[in-house]
Amino acid sequence: MPIFEYHCQGCGRDFELLVLKGTTLACPDCNGEQLERLISLPAVRSDSTHAQALKAAKKRDSKQAGEINRAQREYELHHND
């Protein structure tokens, strides 16, 4: 299926659009027609890409958990309830 990614120059939104014969290219938010077609990367799924994605997600989640814990400690230190 011909699904393309676009960037609207008017409102700045990025979106995907199924382009068939006779499809009018317009932004779904502002109906602007000043669109830039983005380069889409193919979705490749293999055992190694899946493992890399899991590793990246764990790293991201670990970082977010650390930030949340620090914020909670700061709150507890400065608010005696």
N, CA, C and O atoms as a Maestro MAE file, in Angstrom:
{
 s_m_m2io_version
 :::
 2.0.0
}

f_m_ct {
 s_m_title
 :::
 protein
 m_atom[324] {
  # First column is atom index #
  i_m_mmod_type
  r_m_x_coord
  r_m_y_coord
  r_m_z_coord
  i_m_residue_number
  s_m_chain_name
  s_m_pdb_residue_name
  s_m_pdb_atom_name
  i_m_atomic_number
  :::
  1 25 0.842 -1.171 0.000 1 A "MET " " N  " 7
  2 3 0.000 0.000 0.000 1 A "MET " " CA " 6
  3 2 0.892 1.240 0.000 1 A "MET " " C  " 6
  4 15 1.908 1.271 0.694 1 A "MET " " O  " 8
  5 25 0.529 2.240 -0.756 2 A "PRO " " N  " 7
  6 3 1.343 3.458 -0.830 2 A "PRO " " CA " 6
  7 2 1.031 4.428 0.312 2 A "PRO " " C  " 6
  8 15 0.278 5.385 0.132 2 A "PRO " " O  " 8
  9 25 1.613 4.176 1.480 3 A "ILE " " N  " 7
  10 3 1.469 5.071 2.617 3 A "ILE " " CA " 6
  11 2 2.743 5.903 2.691 3 A "ILE " " C  " 6
  12 15 3.845 5.358 2.757 3 A "ILE " " O  " 8
  13 25 2.587 7.222 2.681 4 A "PHE " " N  " 7
  14 3 3.726 8.123 2.706 4 A "PHE " " CA " 6
  15 2 3.647 9.010 3.943 4 A "PHE " " C  " 6
  16 15 2.568 9.264 4.479 4 A "PHE " " O  " 8
  17 25 4.811 9.472 4.383 5 A "GLU " " N  " 7
  18 3 4.884 10.391 5.511 5 A "GLU " " CA " 6
  19 2 5.098 11.796 4.972 5 A "GLU " " C  " 6
  20 15 5.860 12.011 4.030 5 A "GLU " " O  " 8
  21 25 4.402 12.756 5.596 6 A "TYR " " N  " 7
  22 3 4.486 14.145 5.172 6 A "TYR " " CA " 6
  23 2 4.687 15.053 6.376 6 A "TYR " " C  " 6
  24 15 4.351 14.703 7.508 6 A "TYR " " O  " 8
  25 25 5.247 16.233 6.102 7 A "HIS " " N  " 7
  26 3 5.384 17.295 7.100 7 A "HIS " " CA " 6
  27 2 4.664 18.519 6.541 7 A "HIS " " C  " 6
  28 15 4.941 18.961 5.426 7 A "HIS " " O  " 8
  29 25 3.747 19.056 7.323 8 A "CYS " " N  " 7
  30 3 2.991 20.239 6.886 8 A "CYS " " CA " 6
  31 2 3.811 21.486 7.202 8 A "CYS " " C  " 6
  32 15 4.201 21.712 8.348 8 A "CYS " " O  " 8
  33 25 4.067 22.290 6.175 9 A "GLN " " N  " 7
  34 3 4.811 23.531 6.357 9 A "GLN " " CA " 6
  35 2 3.972 24.578 7.092 9 A "GLN " " C  " 6
  36 15 4.524 25.480 7.723 9 A "GLN " " O  " 8
  37 25 2.652 24.467 7.017 10 A "GLY " " N  " 7
  38 3 1.772 25.443 7.646 10 A "GLY " " CA " 6
  39 2 1.692 25.310 9.155 10 A "GLY " " C  " 6
  40 15 1.929 26.276 9.880 10 A "GLY " " O  " 8
  41 25 1.355 24.109 9.635 11 A "CYS " " N  " 7
  42 3 1.166 23.922 11.083 11 A "CYS " " CA " 6
  43 2 2.276 23.112 11.742 11 A "CYS " " C  " 6
  44 15 2.342 23.048 12.969 11 A "CYS " " O  " 8
  45 25 3.153 22.487 10.946 12 A "GLY " " N  " 7
  46 3 4.277 21.751 11.506 12 A "GLY " " CA " 6
  47 2 3.986 20.312 11.893 12 A "GLY " " C  " 6
  48 15 4.841 19.651 12.482 12 A "GLY " " O  " 8
  49 25 2.808 19.818 11.578 13 A "ARG " " N  " 7
  50 3 2.445 18.448 11.950 13 A "ARG " " CA " 6
  51 2 3.068 17.442 10.988 13 A "ARG " " C  " 6
  52 15 3.128 17.681 9.782 13 A "ARG " " O  " 8
  53 25 3.537 16.304 11.532 14 A "ASP " " N  " 7
  54 3 3.977 15.166 10.735 14 A "ASP " " CA " 6
  55 2 2.852 14.140 10.743 14 A "ASP " " C  " 6
  56 15 2.252 13.877 11.786 14 A "ASP " " O  " 8
  57 25 2.566 13.562 9.577 15 A "PHE " " N  " 7
  58 3 1.478 12.592 9.502 15 A "PHE " " CA " 6
  59 2 1.724 11.624 8.351 15 A "PHE " " C  " 6
  60 15 2.542 11.872 7.465 15 A "PHE " " O  " 8
  61 25 0.995 10.519 8.391 16 A "GLU " " N  " 7
  62 3 1.034 9.527 7.325 16 A "GLU " " CA " 6
  63 2 -0.246 9.651 6.514 16 A "GLU " " C  " 6
  64 15 -1.302 10.000 7.041 16 A "GLU " " O  " 8
  65 25 -0.131 9.357 5.216 17 A "LEU " " N  " 7
  66 3 -1.296 9.472 4.349 17 A "LEU " " CA " 6
  67 2 -1.274 8.348 3.324 17 A "LEU " " C  " 6
  68 15 -0.260 8.112 2.667 17 A "LEU " " O  " 8
  69 25 -2.398 7.661 3.193 18 A "LEU " " N  " 7
  70 3 -2.564 6.645 2.164 18 A "LEU " " CA " 6
  71 2 -2.876 7.372 0.867 18 A "LEU " " C  " 6
  72 15 -3.894 8.057 0.760 18 A "LEU " " O  " 8
  73 25 -2.006 7.225 -0.111 19 A "VAL " " N  " 7
  74 3 -2.146 7.969 -1.364 19 A "VAL " " CA " 6
  75 2 -2.590 7.019 -2.470 19 A "VAL " " C  " 6
  76 15 -1.838 6.146 -2.905 19 A "VAL " " O  " 8
  77 25 -3.812 7.210 -2.906 20 A "LEU " " N  " 7
  78 3 -4.360 6.449 -4.012 20 A "LEU " " CA " 6
  79 2 -4.583 7.402 -5.175 20 A "LEU " " C  " 6
  80 15 -4.445 8.615 -5.018 20 A "LEU " " O  " 8
  81 25 -4.921 6.875 -6.319 21 A "LYS " " N  " 7
  82 3 -5.181 7.725 -7.481 21 A "LYS " " CA " 6
  83 2 -6.338 8.665 -7.169 21 A "LYS " " C  " 6
  84 15 -7.412 8.228 -6.755 21 A "LYS " " O  " 8
  85 25 -6.115 9.940 -7.370 22 A "GLY " " N  " 7
  86 3 -7.148 10.929 -7.109 22 A "GLY " " CA " 6
  87 2 -7.157 11.464 -5.682 22 A "GLY " " C  " 6
  88 15 -8.024 12.270 -5.346 22 A "GLY " " O  " 8
  89 25 -6.223 11.043 -4.834 23 A "THR " " N  " 7
  90 3 -6.164 11.526 -3.459 23 A "THR " " CA " 6
  91 2 -5.645 12.959 -3.450 23 A "THR " " C  " 6
  92 15 -4.635 13.268 -4.082 23 A "THR " " O  " 8
  93 25 -6.340 13.822 -2.734 24 A "THR " " N  " 7
  94 3 -5.893 15.202 -2.577 24 A "THR " " CA " 6
  95 2 -4.947 15.251 -1.388 24 A "THR " " C  " 6
  96 15 -5.305 14.848 -0.282 24 A "THR " " O  " 8
  97 25 -3.734 15.749 -1.623 25 A "LEU " " N  " 7
  98 3 -2.754 15.852 -0.548 25 A "LEU " " CA " 6
  99 2 -3.019 17.110 0.258 25 A "LEU " " C  " 6
  100 15 -2.856 18.224 -0.239 25 A "LEU " " O  " 8
  101 25 -3.433 16.924 1.519 26 A "ALA " " N  " 7
  102 3 -3.710 18.053 2.408 26 A "ALA " " CA " 6
  103 2 -3.494 17.598 3.845 26 A "ALA " " C  " 6
  104 15 -3.680 16.428 4.177 26 A "ALA " " O  " 8
  105 25 -3.103 18.532 4.680 27 A "CYS " " N  " 7
  106 3 -2.882 18.255 6.100 27 A "CYS " " CA " 6
  107 2 -4.224 17.970 6.774 27 A "CYS " " C  " 6
  108 15 -5.186 18.704 6.549 27 A "CYS " " O  " 8
  109 25 -4.311 16.921 7.594 28 A "PRO " " N  " 7
  110 3 -5.578 16.621 8.270 28 A "PRO " " CA " 6
  111 2 -5.954 17.647 9.335 28 A "PRO " " C  " 6
  112 15 -7.123 17.742 9.706 28 A "PRO " " O  " 8
  113 25 -4.978 18.424 9.838 29 A "ASP " " N  " 7
  114 3 -5.289 19.424 10.864 29 A "ASP " " CA " 6
  115 2 -5.726 20.763 10.273 29 A "ASP " " C  " 6
  116 15 -6.789 21.287 10.606 29 A "ASP " " O  " 8
  117 25 -4.875 21.312 9.378 30 A "CYS " " N  " 7
  118 3 -5.141 22.670 8.895 30 A "CYS " " CA " 6
  119 2 -5.570 22.717 7.429 30 A "CYS " " C  " 6
  120 15 -5.809 23.797 6.890 30 A "CYS " " O  " 8
  121 25 -5.669 21.565 6.786 31 A "ASN " " N  " 7
  122 3 -6.015 21.452 5.366 31 A "ASN " " CA " 6
  123 2 -5.026 22.173 4.450 31 A "ASN " " C  " 6
  124 15 -5.339 22.471 3.297 31 A "ASN " " O  " 8
  125 25 -3.825 22.451 4.976 32 A "GLY " " N  " 7
  126 3 -2.794 23.091 4.177 32 A "GLY " " CA " 6
  127 2 -2.265 22.152 3.112 32 A "GLY " " C  " 6
  128 15 -2.230 20.936 3.304 32 A "GLY " " O  " 8
  129 25 -1.855 22.716 1.995 33 A "GLU " " N  " 7
  130 3 -1.347 21.907 0.893 33 A "GLU " " CA " 6
  131 2 0.148 22.076 0.684 33 A "GLU " " C  " 6
  132 15 0.702 21.526 -0.268 33 A "GLU " " O  " 8
  133 25 0.814 22.831 1.560 34 A "GLN " " N  " 7
  134 3 2.259 22.976 1.490 34 A "GLN " " CA " 6
  135 2 2.879 21.849 2.306 34 A "GLN " " C  " 6
  136 15 3.183 22.011 3.488 34 A "GLN " " O  " 8
  137 25 3.059 20.704 1.653 35 A "LEU " " N  " 7
  138 3 3.540 19.506 2.331 35 A "LEU " " CA " 6
  139 2 4.919 19.119 1.819 35 A "LEU " " C  " 6
  140 15 5.242 19.287 0.643 35 A "LEU " " O  " 8
  141 25 5.715 18.599 2.734 36 A "GLU " " N  " 7
  142 3 7.031 18.079 2.382 36 A "GLU " " CA " 6
  143 2 6.995 16.574 2.618 36 A "GLU " " C  " 6
  144 15 6.679 16.118 3.717 36 A "GLU " " O  " 8
  145 25 7.319 15.810 1.583 37 A "ARG " " N  " 7
  146 3 7.322 14.356 1.727 37 A "ARG " " CA " 6
  147 2 8.592 13.947 2.443 37 A "ARG " " C  " 6
  148 15 9.693 14.321 2.038 37 A "ARG " " O  " 8
  149 25 8.436 13.173 3.515 38 A "LEU " " N  " 7
  150 3 9.556 12.728 4.324 38 A "LEU " " CA " 6
  151 2 10.067 11.384 3.833 38 A "LEU " " C  " 6
  152 15 9.342 10.619 3.196 38 A "LEU " " O  " 8
  153 25 11.305 11.117 4.134 39 A "ILE " " N  " 7
  154 3 11.879 9.819 3.787 39 A "ILE " " CA " 6
  155 2 11.475 8.826 4.866 39 A "ILE " " C  " 6
  156 15 11.739 9.041 6.049 39 A "ILE " " O  " 8
  157 25 10.843 7.754 4.459 40 A "SER " " N  " 7
  158 3 10.388 6.728 5.391 40 A "SER " " CA " 6
  159 2 11.392 5.585 5.415 40 A "SER " " C  " 6
  160 15 11.866 5.119 4.379 40 A "SER " " O  " 8
  161 25 11.697 5.153 6.618 41 A "LEU " " N  " 7
  162 3 12.572 3.999 6.758 41 A "LEU " " CA " 6
  163 2 11.727 2.735 6.773 41 A "LEU " " C  " 6
  164 15 10.657 2.714 7.382 41 A "LEU " " O  " 8
  165 25 12.184 1.701 6.121 42 A "PRO " " N  " 7
  166 3 11.413 0.460 6.141 42 A "PRO " " CA " 6
  167 2 11.453 -0.173 7.530 42 A "PRO " " C  " 6
  168 15 12.449 -0.072 8.246 42 A "PRO " " O  " 8
  169 25 10.380 -0.810 7.884 43 A "ALA " " N  " 7
  170 3 10.312 -1.500 9.169 43 A "ALA " " CA " 6
  171 2 10.876 -2.904 8.996 43 A "ALA " " C  " 6
  172 15 10.277 -3.754 8.338 43 A "ALA " " O  " 8
  173 25 12.029 -3.129 9.594 44 A "VAL " " N  " 7
  174 3 12.683 -4.428 9.503 44 A "VAL " " CA " 6
  175 2 12.615 -5.072 10.878 44 A "VAL " " C  " 6
  176 15 12.998 -4.464 11.877 44 A "VAL " " O  " 8
  177 25 12.135 -6.278 10.923 45 A "ARG " " N  " 7
  178 3 12.031 -6.963 12.201 45 A "ARG " " CA " 6
  179 2 12.772 -8.286 12.120 45 A "ARG " " C  " 6
  180 15 12.472 -9.145 11.290 45 A "ARG " " O  " 8
  181 25 13.732 -8.421 12.994 46 A "SER " " N  " 7
  182 3 14.484 -9.664 13.105 46 A "SER " " CA " 6
  183 2 14.802 -9.861 14.574 46 A "SER " " C  " 6
  184 15 14.470 -9.012 15.401 46 A "SER " " O  " 8
  185 25 15.434 -10.960 14.901 47 A "ASP " " N  " 7
  186 3 15.787 -11.210 16.298 47 A "ASP " " CA " 6
  187 2 16.739 -10.146 16.823 47 A "ASP " " C  " 6
  188 15 16.611 -9.706 17.966 47 A "ASP " " O  " 8
  189 25 17.695 -9.728 15.992 48 A "SER " " N  " 7
  190 3 18.664 -8.734 16.460 48 A "SER " " CA " 6
  191 2 18.023 -7.353 16.615 48 A "SER " " C  " 6
  192 15 18.327 -6.648 17.576 48 A "SER " " O  " 8
  193 25 17.138 -6.947 15.687 49 A "THR " " N  " 7
  194 3 16.505 -5.635 15.833 49 A "THR " " CA " 6
  195 2 15.540 -5.639 17.012 49 A "THR " " C  " 6
  196 15 15.383 -4.623 17.689 49 A "THR " " O  " 8
  197 25 14.895 -6.771 17.260 50 A "HIS " " N  " 7
  198 3 13.993 -6.887 18.405 50 A "HIS " " CA " 6
  199 2 14.782 -6.766 19.702 50 A "HIS " " C  " 6
  200 15 14.348 -6.078 20.627 50 A "HIS " " O  " 8
  201 25 15.928 -7.422 19.781 51 A "ALA " " N  " 7
  202 3 16.773 -7.350 20.972 51 A "ALA " " CA " 6
  203 2 17.284 -5.924 21.187 51 A "ALA " " C  " 6
  204 15 17.334 -5.449 22.321 51 A "ALA " " O  " 8
  205 25 17.660 -5.244 20.108 52 A "GLN " " N  " 7
  206 3 18.127 -3.861 20.225 52 A "GLN " " CA " 6
  207 2 17.008 -2.955 20.715 52 A "GLN " " C  " 6
  208 15 17.241 -2.072 21.541 52 A "GLN " " O  " 8
  209 25 15.805 -3.163 20.218 53 A "ALA " " N  " 7
  210 3 14.665 -2.354 20.640 53 A "ALA " " CA " 6
  211 2 14.360 -2.567 22.122 53 A "ALA " " C  " 6
  212 15 14.080 -1.609 22.842 53 A "ALA " " O  " 8
  213 25 14.415 -3.811 22.576 54 A "LEU " " N  " 7
  214 3 14.180 -4.102 23.993 54 A "LEU " " CA " 6
  215 2 15.248 -3.465 24.871 54 A "LEU " " C  " 6
  216 15 14.940 -2.917 25.930 54 A "LEU " " O  " 8
  217 25 16.505 -3.535 24.433 55 A "LYS " " N  " 7
  218 3 17.607 -2.944 25.190 55 A "LYS " " CA " 6
  219 2 17.427 -1.432 25.297 55 A "LYS " " C  " 6
  220 15 17.615 -0.859 26.370 55 A "LYS " " O  " 8
  221 25 17.066 -0.788 24.195 56 A "ALA " " N  " 7
  222 3 16.849 0.660 24.199 56 A "ALA " " CA " 6
  223 2 15.668 1.032 25.096 56 A "ALA " " C  " 6
  224 15 15.723 2.036 25.806 56 A "ALA " " O  " 8
  225 25 14.612 0.236 25.070 57 A "ALA " " N  " 7
  226 3 13.438 0.510 25.904 57 A "ALA " " CA " 6
  227 2 13.777 0.368 27.382 57 A "ALA " " C  " 6
  228 15 13.348 1.188 28.193 57 A "ALA " " O  " 8
  229 25 14.542 -0.666 27.745 58 A "LYS " " N  " 7
  230 3 14.941 -0.853 29.137 58 A "LYS " " CA " 6
  231 2 15.804 0.304 29.618 58 A "LYS " " C  " 6
  232 15 15.649 0.771 30.746 58 A "LYS " " O  " 8
  233 25 16.710 0.768 28.767 59 A "LYS " " N  " 7
  234 3 17.572 1.892 29.123 59 A "LYS " " CA " 6
  235 2 16.739 3.156 29.336 59 A "LYS " " C  " 6
  236 15 16.949 3.892 30.300 59 A "LYS " " O  " 8
  237 25 15.785 3.401 28.424 60 A "ARG " " N  " 7
  238 3 14.906 4.563 28.531 60 A "ARG " " CA " 6
  239 2 14.066 4.495 29.808 60 A "ARG " " C  " 6
  240 15 13.950 5.481 30.535 60 A "ARG " " O  " 8
  241 25 13.484 3.326 30.074 61 A "ASP " " N  " 7
  242 3 12.634 3.164 31.251 61 A "ASP " " CA " 6
  243 2 13.430 3.307 32.538 61 A "ASP " " C  " 6
  244 15 12.934 3.864 33.517 61 A "ASP " " O  " 8
  245 25 14.660 2.807 32.543 62 A "SER " " N  " 7
  246 3 15.522 2.915 33.711 62 A "SER " " CA " 6
  247 2 15.839 4.383 33.997 62 A "SER " " C  " 6
  248 15 15.814 4.811 35.151 62 A "SER " " O  " 8
  249 25 16.131 5.138 32.968 63 A "LYS " " N  " 7
  250 3 16.436 6.560 33.123 63 A "LYS " " CA " 6
  251 2 15.219 7.307 33.663 63 A "LYS " " C  " 6
  252 15 15.342 8.133 34.567 63 A "LYS " " O  " 8
  253 25 14.041 7.011 33.105 64 A "GLN " " N  " 7
  254 3 12.818 7.675 33.557 64 A "GLN " " CA " 6
  255 2 12.506 7.316 35.004 64 A "GLN " " C  " 6
  256 15 12.062 8.171 35.771 64 A "GLN " " O  " 8
  257 25 12.732 6.065 35.385 65 A "ALA " " N  " 7
  258 3 12.478 5.642 36.761 65 A "ALA " " CA " 6
  259 2 13.403 6.386 37.715 65 A "ALA " " C  " 6
  260 15 12.982 6.798 38.796 65 A "ALA " " O  " 8
  261 25 14.662 6.560 37.320 66 A "GLY " " N  " 7
  262 3 15.603 7.300 38.158 66 A "GLY " " CA " 6
  263 2 15.175 8.736 38.350 66 A "GLY " " C  " 6
  264 15 15.273 9.268 39.455 66 A "GLY " " O  " 8
  265 25 14.701 9.373 37.292 67 A "GLU " " N  " 7
  266 3 14.238 10.761 37.374 67 A "GLU " " CA " 6
  267 2 13.005 10.872 38.268 67 A "GLU " " C  " 6
  268 15 12.885 11.816 39.048 67 A "GLU " " O  " 8
  269 25 12.105 9.924 38.156 68 A "ILE " " N  " 7
  270 3 10.893 9.927 38.987 68 A "ILE " " CA " 6
  271 2 11.259 9.734 40.449 68 A "ILE " " C  " 6
  272 15 10.710 10.409 41.319 68 A "ILE " " O  " 8
  273 25 12.190 8.808 40.731 69 A "ASN " " N  " 7
  274 3 12.609 8.570 42.109 69 A "ASN " " CA " 6
  275 2 13.286 9.803 42.705 69 A "ASN " " C  " 6
  276 15 13.044 10.141 43.864 69 A "ASN " " O  " 8
  277 25 14.135 10.481 41.922 70 A "ARG " " N  " 7
  278 3 14.786 11.700 42.407 70 A "ARG " " CA " 6
  279 2 13.752 12.783 42.703 70 A "ARG " " C  " 6
  280 15 13.842 13.464 43.724 70 A "ARG " " O  " 8
  281 25 12.783 12.942 41.827 71 A "ALA " " N  " 7
  282 3 11.748 13.946 42.042 71 A "ALA " " CA " 6
  283 2 10.943 13.628 43.306 71 A "ALA " " C  " 6
  284 15 10.597 14.536 44.061 71 A "ALA " " O  " 8
  285 25 10.648 12.362 43.538 72 A "GLN " " N  " 7
  286 3 9.903 11.959 44.731 72 A "GLN " " CA " 6
  287 2 10.715 12.248 45.992 72 A "GLN " " C  " 6
  288 15 10.169 12.733 46.983 72 A "GLN " " O  " 8
  289 25 12.025 11.951 45.960 73 A "ARG " " N  " 7
  290 3 12.880 12.233 47.127 73 A "ARG " " CA " 6
  291 2 12.942 13.733 47.409 73 A "ARG " " C  " 6
  292 15 12.867 14.146 48.566 73 A "ARG " " O  " 8
  293 25 13.077 14.548 46.369 74 A "GLU " " N  " 7
  294 3 13.098 16.009 46.532 74 A "GLU " " CA " 6
  295 2 11.793 16.492 47.158 74 A "GLU " " C  " 6
  296 15 11.797 17.332 48.058 74 A "GLU " " O  " 8
  297 25 10.697 15.961 46.680 75 A "TYR " " N  " 7
  298 3 9.397 16.344 47.213 75 A "TYR " " CA " 6
  299 2 9.308 15.992 48.695 75 A "TYR " " C  " 6
  300 15 8.872 16.812 49.504 75 A "TYR " " O  " 8
  301 25 9.722 14.770 49.055 76 A "GLU " " N  " 7
  302 3 9.637 14.322 50.437 76 A "GLU " " CA " 6
  303 2 10.546 15.129 51.362 76 A "GLU " " C  " 6
  304 15 10.197 15.376 52.516 76 A "GLU " " O  " 8
  305 25 11.714 15.541 50.856 77 A "LEU " " N  " 7
  306 3 12.635 16.326 51.674 77 A "LEU " " CA " 6
  307 2 12.096 17.728 51.943 77 A "LEU " " C  " 6
  308 15 12.344 18.279 53.016 77 A "LEU " " O  " 8
  309 25 11.381 18.307 51.017 78 A "HIS " " N  " 7
  310 3 10.940 19.685 51.135 78 A "HIS " " CA " 6
  311 2 9.493 19.842 51.598 78 A "HIS " " C  " 6
  312 15 9.020 20.965 51.778 78 A "HIS " " O  " 8
  313 25 8.796 18.744 51.789 79 A "HIS " " N  " 7
  314 3 7.391 18.818 52.218 79 A "HIS " " CA " 6
  315 2 7.190 17.885 53.404 79 A "HIS " " C  " 6
  316 15 7.130 16.666 53.243 79 A "HIS " " O  " 8
  317 25 7.089 18.458 54.575 80 A "ASN " " N  " 7
  318 3 6.836 17.669 55.790 80 A "ASN " " CA " 6
  319 2 5.337 17.654 56.032 80 A "ASN " " C  " 6
  320 15 4.756 18.645 56.475 80 A "ASN " " O  " 8
  321 25 4.725 16.531 55.738 81 A "ASP " " N  " 7
  322 3 3.267 16.419 55.913 81 A "ASP " " CA " 6
  323 2 2.944 15.718 57.184 81 A "ASP " " C  " 6
  324 15 1.770 15.530 57.503 81 A "ASP " " O  " 8
  :::
 }
 m_bond[323] {
  # First column is bond index #
  i_m_from
  i_m_to
  i_m_order
  :::
  1 1 2 1
  2 2 3 1
  3 3 4 2
  4 3 5 1
  5 5 6 1
  6 6 7 1
  7 7 8 2
  8 7 9 1
  9 9 10 1
  10 10 11 1
  11 11 12 2
  12 11 13 1
  13 13 14 1
  14 14 15 1
  15 15 16 2
  16 15 17 1
  17 17 18 1
  18 18 19 1
  19 19 20 2
  20 19 21 1
  21 21 22 1
  22 22 23 1
  23 23 24 2
  24 23 25 1
  25 25 26 1
  26 26 27 1
  27 27 28 2
  28 27 29 1
  29 29 30 1
  30 30 31 1
  31 31 32 2
  32 31 33 1
  33 33 34 1
  34 34 35 1
  35 35 36 2
  36 35 37 1
  37 37 38 1
  38 38 39 1
  39 39 40 2
  40 39 41 1
  41 41 42 1
  42 42 43 1
  43 43 44 2
  44 43 45 1
  45 45 46 1
  46 46 47 1
  47 47 48 2
  48 47 49 1
  49 49 50 1
  50 50 51 1
  51 51 52 2
  52 51 53 1
  53 53 54 1
  54 54 55 1
  55 55 56 2
  56 55 57 1
  57 57 58 1
  58 58 59 1
  59 59 60 2
  60 59 61 1
  61 61 62 1
  62 62 63 1
  63 63 64 2
  64 63 65 1
  65 65 66 1
  66 66 67 1
  67 67 68 2
  68 67 69 1
  69 69 70 1
  70 70 71 1
  71 71 72 2
  72 71 73 1
  73 73 74 1
  74 74 75 1
  75 75 76 2
  76 75 77 1
  77 77 78 1
  78 78 79 1
  79 79 80 2
  80 79 81 1
  81 81 82 1
  82 82 83 1
  83 83 84 2
  84 83 85 1
  85 85 86 1
  86 86 87 1
  87 87 88 2
  88 87 89 1
  89 89 90 1
  90 90 91 1
  91 91 92 2
  92 91 93 1
  93 93 94 1
  94 94 95 1
  95 95 96 2
  96 95 97 1
  97 97 98 1
  98 98 99 1
  99 99 100 2
  100 99 101 1
  101 101 102 1
  102 102 103 1
  103 103 104 2
  104 103 105 1
  105 105 106 1
  106 106 107 1
  107 107 108 2
  108 107 109 1
  109 109 110 1
  110 110 111 1
  111 111 112 2
  112 111 113 1
  113 113 114 1
  114 114 115 1
  115 115 116 2
  116 115 117 1
  117 117 118 1
  118 118 119 1
  119 119 120 2
  120 119 121 1
  121 121 122 1
  122 122 123 1
  123 123 124 2
  124 123 125 1
  125 125 126 1
  126 126 127 1
  127 127 128 2
  128 127 129 1
  129 129 130 1
  130 130 131 1
  131 131 132 2
  132 131 133 1
  133 133 134 1
  134 134 135 1
  135 135 136 2
  136 135 137 1
  137 137 138 1
  138 138 139 1
  139 139 140 2
  140 139 141 1
  141 141 142 1
  142 142 143 1
  143 143 144 2
  144 143 145 1
  145 145 146 1
  146 146 147 1
  147 147 148 2
  148 147 149 1
  149 149 150 1
  150 150 151 1
  151 151 152 2
  152 151 153 1
  153 153 154 1
  154 154 155 1
  155 155 156 2
  156 155 157 1
  157 157 158 1
  158 158 159 1
  159 159 160 2
  160 159 161 1
  161 161 162 1
  162 162 163 1
  163 163 164 2
  164 163 165 1
  165 165 166 1
  166 166 167 1
  167 167 168 2
  168 167 169 1
  169 169 170 1
  170 170 171 1
  171 171 172 2
  172 171 173 1
  173 173 174 1
  174 174 175 1
  175 175 176 2
  176 175 177 1
  177 177 178 1
  178 178 179 1
  179 179 180 2
  180 179 181 1
  181 181 182 1
  182 182 183 1
  183 183 184 2
  184 183 185 1
  185 185 186 1
  186 186 187 1
  187 187 188 2
  188 187 189 1
  189 189 190 1
  190 190 191 1
  191 191 192 2
  192 191 193 1
  193 193 194 1
  194 194 195 1
  195 195 196 2
  196 195 197 1
  197 197 198 1
  198 198 199 1
  199 199 200 2
  200 199 201 1
  201 201 202 1
  202 202 203 1
  203 203 204 2
  204 203 205 1
  205 205 206 1
  206 206 207 1
  207 207 208 2
  208 207 209 1
  209 209 210 1
  210 210 211 1
  211 211 212 2
  212 211 213 1
  213 213 214 1
  214 214 215 1
  215 215 216 2
  216 215 217 1
  217 217 218 1
  218 218 219 1
  219 219 220 2
  220 219 221 1
  221 221 222 1
  222 222 223 1
  223 223 224 2
  224 223 225 1
  225 225 226 1
  226 226 227 1
  227 227 228 2
  228 227 229 1
  229 229 230 1
  230 230 231 1
  231 231 232 2
  232 231 233 1
  233 233 234 1
  234 234 235 1
  235 235 236 2
  236 235 237 1
  237 237 238 1
  238 238 239 1
  239 239 240 2
  240 239 241 1
  241 241 242 1
  242 242 243 1
  243 243 244 2
  244 243 245 1
  245 245 246 1
  246 246 247 1
  247 247 248 2
  248 247 249 1
  249 249 250 1
  250 250 251 1
  251 251 252 2
  252 251 253 1
  253 253 254 1
  254 254 255 1
  255 255 256 2
  256 255 257 1
  257 257 258 1
  258 258 259 1
  259 259 260 2
  260 259 261 1
  261 261 262 1
  262 262 263 1
  263 263 264 2
  264 263 265 1
  265 265 266 1
  266 266 267 1
  267 267 268 2
  268 267 269 1
  269 269 270 1
  270 270 271 1
  271 271 272 2
  272 271 273 1
  273 273 274 1
  274 274 275 1
  275 275 276 2
  276 275 277 1
  277 277 278 1
  278 278 279 1
  279 279 280 2
  280 279 281 1
  281 281 282 1
  282 282 283 1
  283 283 284 2
  284 283 285 1
  285 285 286 1
  286 286 287 1
  287 287 288 2
  288 287 289 1
  289 289 290 1
  290 290 291 1
  291 291 292 2
  292 291 293 1
  293 293 294 1
  294 294 295 1
  295 295 296 2
  296 295 297 1
  297 297 298 1
  298 298 299 1
  299 299 300 2
  300 299 301 1
  301 301 302 1
  302 302 303 1
  303 303 304 2
  304 303 305 1
  305 305 306 1
  306 306 307 1
  307 307 308 2
  308 307 309 1
  309 309 310 1
  310 310 311 1
  311 311 312 2
  312 311 313 1
  313 313 314 1
  314 314 315 1
  315 315 316 2
  316 315 317 1
  317 317 318 1
  318 318 319 1
  319 319 320 2
  320 319 321 1
  321 321 322 1
  322 322 323 1
  323 323 324 2
  :::
 }
}
